[in-house]
Amino acid sequence: MRRIVHPGPSSSDRVRTVDCRLRHLRQALAPGKSLLESLAVLLEAHGATSAVATLAGGSFAPFVFLMPALSPTPEHAVYYSARHEPEGPVRLENATITLGRRDGRPWLHCHGTWRDAQGRRLGGHVLPDEAMVKDAIEADIWLLDGAGFEVVANPETAFTLFEPVATGDRASAGAGGSFAMTIRPNEDLCTALVDECRARGIARARVRGGVGSLVGARFDDGREVEPFVTEVFIREGSVGPGPDGMLEARLDVCLVDYLGGLNEGRLLAGANGVLVTFELVVEPATA
């Protein structure tokens, strides 16, 4: 498995989880507001401060995004590109989001794919307060109760990153067995997920949300993404028994690398270390 060296001290806390309850909501994001405002208003109306979500269809205009990039200074191991501002509307294909709080105010982390006005398929990191909804976007949202995502300083990577924290009423937060989770650099994404489910006695689960980055990527069909700086989102994810009866993670992802390559596939277990962070929510399933 490939690894990354970050400039700061590595902590022993490589995987962080907080129990939560989930409420599912399906709703179209109406035109005329930024992506951030649309979702912040929705969460407030339902008494939540954090959530994960998937988006499909619709369009943005104007729209601003960033690409993964090499770092221009030794202060970071990897970084973001300059701003990209496509002319004309972009048609959204799919995106995945983590919603939470930054400095006491709503914030979100969004990776996705879309087509610009010329029909080119692109992907990356959406700037949520500068992406304006033009045509209604369908959203599947899982609201978190008992836990939230908060942006905190991360000395290892020198970035500020979402981290799950306990919030509000903790009495029944773990009643359904769901949990919010973040994974730090050089931990294999599939392994971390399986280990946590096994430790909790969870035999089957669905992954909700899923936004982060990997050190390149290796897929279970043998393909490999060589450029090591990527932005990734989970399109569909689950945990359950494999052919041998052992617990395994099945994570279907889409990613863009720093050279602009787009790739999709199922991750190969044990071969995909986290680059900077990965955020997701796990919901136990009966089948």
C-alpha positions as a printed NumPy array, in Angstrom:
array([[  0.   ,   0.   ,   0.   ],
       [  1.351,   3.416,  -0.93 ],
       [  1.9  ,   5.966,   1.837],
       [  2.235,   9.722,   2.271],
       [  4.485,  11.692,   4.633],
       [  2.88 ,  14.824,   6.078],
       [  4.859,  17.646,   7.701],
       [  3.316,  17.455,  11.17 ],
       [  3.445,  14.921,  14.002],
       [  1.403,  11.777,  13.527],
       [ -1.109,  11.159,  16.33 ],
       [ -2.155,   7.763,  17.662],
       [ -5.806,   8.645,  17.008],
       [ -6.061,   7.305,  13.438],
       [ -9.758,   6.514,  13.381],
       [-12.343,   8.535,  15.273],
       [-15.98 ,   7.502,  15.697],
       [-19.002,   8.941,  17.503],
       [-22.347,   7.163,  17.918],
       [-25.358,   8.805,  16.313],
       [-28.911,   8.316,  15.115],
       [-29.857,   8.911,  11.479],
       [-32.933,  10.469,   9.917],
       [-33.298,  10.099,   6.164],
       [-34.684,  12.901,   4.022],
       [-35.123,  13.108,   0.252],
       [-35.708,  16.536,  -1.215],
       [-34.903,  18.671,  -4.255],
       [-32.633,  21.659,  -3.732],
       [-34.485,  24.584,  -5.26 ],
       [-32.796,  27.085,  -7.609],
       [-31.597,  30.481,  -6.505],
       [-29.385,  29.684,  -3.522],
       [-25.829,  28.496,  -3.087],
       [-25.284,  24.815,  -2.352],
       [-24.242,  25.723,   1.188],
       [-27.252,  27.939,   1.872],
       [-29.708,  25.44 ,   0.38 ],
       [-28.521,  22.647,   2.629],
       [-28.017,  24.823,   5.718],
       [-31.627,  26.027,   5.516],
       [-32.823,  22.463,   5.097],
       [-30.885,  21.209,   8.132],
       [-32.099,  24.085,  10.288],
       [-35.713,  23.352,   9.337],
       [-35.267,  19.769,  10.58 ],
       [-33.415,  20.637,  13.769],
       [-30.029,  19.264,  12.702],
       [-26.549,  20.762,  12.445],
       [-24.774,  17.916,  10.617],
       [-25.553,  15.406,   7.9  ],
       [-24.161,  13.463,   4.986],
       [-25.765,  13.574,   1.559],
       [-25.636,  12.448,  -2.048],
       [-26.694,  14.655,  -4.951],
       [-27.758,  13.833,  -8.504],
       [-28.909,  15.762, -11.553],
       [-29.703,  19.447, -11.904],
       [-27.192,  22.169, -12.587],
       [-25.133,  25.019, -11.135],
       [-24.422,  28.507, -12.5  ],
       [-22.177,  30.167, -11.554],
       [-19.922,  27.378, -10.334],
       [-16.442,  27.284,  -8.772],
       [-14.337,  24.229,  -8.009],
       [-10.81 ,  23.16 ,  -7.103],
       [ -8.71 ,  20.216,  -8.23 ],
       [ -6.292,  18.191,  -6.132],
       [ -2.729,  19.429,  -6.608],
       [  0.868,  19.076,  -5.577],
       [  1.862,  21.392,  -2.766],
       [  3.789,  24.527,  -3.793],
       [  5.471,  24.737,  -0.361],
       [  6.805,  22.303,   2.247],
       [  4.078,  23.431,   4.654],
       [  1.772,  20.795,   3.184],
       [  2.379,  17.426,   1.552],
       [ -0.431,  18.038,  -0.955],
       [ -2.676,  20.987,  -1.749],
       [ -5.446,  22.436,  -3.907],
       [ -5.306,  23.895,  -7.396],
       [ -6.176,  27.44 ,  -8.343],
       [ -9.871,  28.257,  -8.772],
       [-11.705,  26.883, -11.78 ],
       [-14.731,  28.922, -12.895],
       [-16.418,  27.319, -15.943],
       [-18.351,  29.587, -18.278],
       [-22.036,  28.739, -18.498],
       [-23.958,  26.169, -16.469],
       [-22.525,  22.833, -15.395],
       [-24.744,  19.73 , -15.314],
       [-24.236,  17.743, -12.148],
       [-23.79 ,  13.981, -12.449],
       [-23.207,  12.903,  -8.853],
       [-21.737,  14.328,  -5.674],
       [-21.306,  13.32 ,  -2.055],
       [-21.288,  15.74 ,   0.875],
       [-20.338,  16.011,   4.523],
       [-22.212,  18.825,   6.293],
       [-21.243,  20.267,   9.64 ],
       [-19.986,  23.397,  11.371],
       [-16.928,  25.598,  10.985],
       [-16.37 ,  28.356,  13.547],
       [-19.959,  27.912,  14.704],
       [-21.472,  28.317,  11.231],
       [-22.654,  25.818,   8.605],
       [-20.003,  24.403,   6.288],
       [-19.699,  21.437,   3.966],
       [-17.19 ,  19.274,   2.103],
       [-18.313,  18.215,  -1.388],
       [-16.659,  16.115,  -4.108],
       [-18.431,  15.276,  -7.343],
       [-18.5  ,  14.95 , -11.122],
       [-20.246,  17.121, -13.697],
       [-20.218,  18.216, -17.34 ],
       [-19.445,  21.779, -18.352],
       [-21.211,  23.774, -21.06 ],
       [-18.919,  22.184, -23.689],
       [-19.842,  18.68 , -22.535],
       [-16.484,  17.911, -20.906],
       [-16.698,  15.568, -17.926],
       [-14.879,  17.009, -14.919],
       [-14.614,  16.449, -11.192],
       [-13.158,  17.868,  -8.022],
       [-13.838,  19.805,  -4.846],
       [-16.861,  22.135,  -4.987],
       [-16.678,  25.551,  -3.298],
       [-20.071,  25.364,  -1.567],
       [-20.73 ,  29.065,  -1.072],
       [-19.884,  29.866,  -4.722],
       [-21.834,  27.078,  -6.445],
       [-25.318,  28.429,  -7.173],
       [-28.157,  25.981,  -7.838],
       [-29.628,  26.728, -11.283],
       [-31.873,  23.713, -11.92 ],
       [-33.275,  21.636,  -9.052],
       [-30.866,  19.015,  -7.682],
       [-32.12 ,  15.808,  -6.071],
       [-30.641,  15.23 ,  -2.606],
       [-30.648,  12.172,  -0.361],
       [-29.754,  13.389,   3.116],
       [-29.035,  11.541,   6.352],
       [-29.394,  13.909,   9.317],
       [-27.235,  13.174,  12.374],
       [-28.608,  13.272,  15.913],
       [-26.249,  12.873,  18.863],
       [-23.146,  13.586,  16.787],
       [-21.909,  16.304,  14.486],
       [-19.022,  17.1  ,  12.181],
       [-16.862,  20.026,  13.324],
       [-13.921,  21.573,  11.469],
       [-10.823,  21.424,  13.674],
       [ -7.105,  22.018,  13.178],
       [ -5.143,  18.899,  12.255],
       [ -1.431,  19.326,  13.108],
       [ -0.328,  16.285,  11.091],
       [ -1.574,  17.557,   7.728],
       [ -1.578,  21.311,   8.556],
       [ -5.167,  21.478,   7.284],
       [ -8.439,  22.115,   9.11 ],
       [-10.583,  18.989,   8.765],
       [-13.988,  17.695,   9.731],
       [-14.024,  15.508,  12.84 ],
       [-17.036,  13.852,  14.516],
       [-17.96 ,  15.156,  17.958],
       [-20.685,  14.268,  20.438],
       [-23.587,  16.735,  20.515],
       [-26.926,  17.216,  22.21 ],
       [-28.845,  14.31 ,  23.713],
       [-26.456,  11.384,  24.156],
       [-28.908,   9.076,  25.92 ],
       [-30.107,   7.277,  22.795],
       [-27.443,   8.309,  20.279],
       [-26.215,   4.759,  19.816],
       [-29.628,   3.094,  19.956],
       [-29.618,   2.25 ,  16.258],
       [-25.928,   1.377,  16.08 ],
       [-25.013,   4.087,  13.552],
       [-21.803,   6.084,  13.875],
       [-19.959,   8.992,  12.273],
       [-16.345,   8.268,  11.359],
       [-13.178,   9.964,  10.151],
       [-10.012,   8.186,   9.015],
       [ -6.578,   9.783,   8.979],
       [ -3.617,   9.418,   6.572],
       [ -2.079,   6.069,   5.628],
       [ -4.916,   3.986,   7.079],
       [ -6.467,   1.643,   4.522],
       [-10.04 ,   2.812,   3.989],
       [-11.612,  -0.639,   3.635],
       [ -9.661,  -2.127,   6.538],
       [-10.529,   0.722,   8.911],
       [-14.199,   0.367,   8.063],
       [-14.259,  -3.418,   8.5  ],
       [-12.254,  -3.289,  11.741],
       [-14.66 ,  -0.775,  13.271],
       [-17.739,  -2.766,  12.26 ],
       [-16.211,  -5.983,  13.584],
       [-15.334,  -4.326,  16.901],
       [-18.931,  -3.178,  17.234],
       [-20.403,  -6.552,  16.312],
       [-21.951,  -5.198,  13.102],
       [-22.336,  -7.945,  10.481],
       [-23.924,  -5.837,   7.738],
       [-23.965,  -2.089,   7.177],
       [-24.499,   0.63 ,   4.603],
       [-22.057,   3.481,   4.134],
       [-23.736,   6.878,   3.989],
       [-21.862,   9.834,   2.549],
       [-18.139,   9.34 ,   2.085],
       [-15.835,  12.224,   1.112],
       [-12.045,  12.246,   1.232],
       [ -8.809,  11.488,  -0.569],
       [ -6.564,   8.5  ,  -1.265],
       [ -2.903,   7.988,  -2.14 ],
       [ -3.666,   7.138,  -5.749],
       [ -5.974,   4.133,  -5.969],
       [ -6.091,   0.425,  -6.713],
       [ -9.305,  -1.205,  -7.871],
       [-10.387,  -4.813,  -7.472],
       [-10.273,  -5.362, -11.246],
       [ -6.515,  -4.705, -11.343],
       [ -6.572,  -1.081, -12.499],
       [ -4.341,   1.4  , -10.689],
       [ -4.367,   5.198, -10.49 ],
       [ -0.71 ,   6.198, -10.414],
       [ -0.995,   9.981,  -9.701],
       [ -0.972,  10.029,  -5.919],
       [ -2.979,  13.195,  -5.155],
       [ -6.705,  12.519,  -5.515],
       [-10.142,  13.724,  -4.454],
       [-12.59 ,  10.867,  -3.88 ],
       [-16.251,  10.3  ,  -3.113],
       [-18.113,   7.098,  -2.369],
       [-20.96 ,   6.439,  -4.781],
       [-22.172,   3.344,  -2.952],
       [-20.724,   1.454,  -0.011],
       [-21.54 ,  -1.504,   2.197],
       [-20.013,  -3.936,   4.667],
       [-20.986,  -7.595,   4.832],
       [-19.792, -11.191,   4.62 ],
       [-17.636, -12.048,   1.619],
       [-17.547, -15.361,  -0.251],
       [-15.451, -16.857,   2.545],
       [-17.824, -15.584,   5.228],
       [-15.349, -12.996,   6.471],
       [-16.429,  -9.379,   6.786],
       [-15.464,  -7.173,   3.825],
       [-16.073,  -3.61 ,   2.632],
       [-17.446,  -2.993,  -0.841],
       [-16.744,   0.627,  -1.743],
       [-17.613,   1.913,  -5.213],
       [-15.901,   5.262,  -5.665],
       [-15.254,   7.998,  -8.184],
       [-12.059,  10.018,  -8.047],
       [-10.168,  12.728,  -9.863],
       [ -6.373,  12.914,  -9.694],
       [ -4.137,  15.973,  -9.871],
       [ -3.484,  15.449, -13.59 ],
       [ -7.213,  15.616, -14.302],
       [ -7.856,  11.9  , -14.741],
       [-11.29 ,  10.587, -13.738],
       [-11.634,   6.986, -12.594],
       [-14.391,   4.865, -11.099],
       [-14.45 ,   1.407,  -9.585],
       [-14.521,  -0.78 ,  -6.49 ],
       [-11.569,  -0.34 ,  -4.154],
       [ -9.232,  -3.246,  -3.526],
       [ -9.144,  -4.027,   0.2  ],
       [ -5.808,  -3.411,   1.914],
       [ -4.409,  -1.309,  -0.927],
       [ -5.82 ,   2.209,  -0.535],
       [ -4.319,   4.44 ,   2.122],
       [ -6.047,   7.694,   3.027],
       [ -4.178,  10.745,   1.718],
       [ -5.448,  13.525,   4.026],
       [ -8.797,  12.443,   5.51 ],
       [-11.952,  10.474,   4.858],
       [-15.375,  11.236,   6.365],
       [-18.371,   8.909,   6.353],
       [-21.303,   7.564,   8.336],
       [-22.105,   3.884,   8.884],
       [-25.658,   2.575,   9.317],
       [-26.182,  -1.063,  10.372],
       [-28.38 ,  -3.067,   8.003],
       [-30.424,  -6.222,   8.439],
       [-29.737,  -7.588,   4.938]])
